[in-house]
């Protein structure tokens, strides 16, 4: 049975949008219909912006962020950054989240994922060697492992710690536990246990 309601170009657009995180076939179909309705004010500018992005967006050779220049705007701004602290994240989305929060004015390093033997992701597939090289240069005094509290995230954190062993750098990790605004009754056992172990003075 053919569910195609428009021409092949429309169907291709739906299929491409459906590949994006958070969008399934129905959401993609709604998005495409909205783009078609707003062709001049939305679809044309979006197509133009995508064309420009293809030509200009690059990965920062120093930290792994995405920007239109390499080194990126974060790396080339040492005056407003604490070059002694390096926050290690799994993905660019994590870097952007920390920047939005404005919690730190340090530098970053994007690993590009986590170690996952089941998915065939090994140390050579991540930006770990470049991290070690940055730390070996001597400017970094503290490495903050801001990886997710998943099995793969923690495995990656331990591997990075092993690789940095023997270098003159302090290694810390993000605190885990009760989130701001969180209610104990809604938290899972792992989070509660971690929060209790990481308790602080009041």
Secondary structure, 3 states (H helix, E strand, C coil): CCCCCCCHHHHHHHHHHHCCCCCCHHHHHHHHHHHHHCHHHHHHHHHHHHHHHHHHCEECCCCCCEECCCCCCCCCCHHHCEEEEEEEECCHHHHHHHHHHCCCCEEEEECCCCCEHHHCECHHHCCHHHHHHHHHCCCCCEEEECCCCCHHHHHHHHHHHHHHCCCCCEEEECCCCCCCCCCHHHCCHHHHHHHHHCCCCC
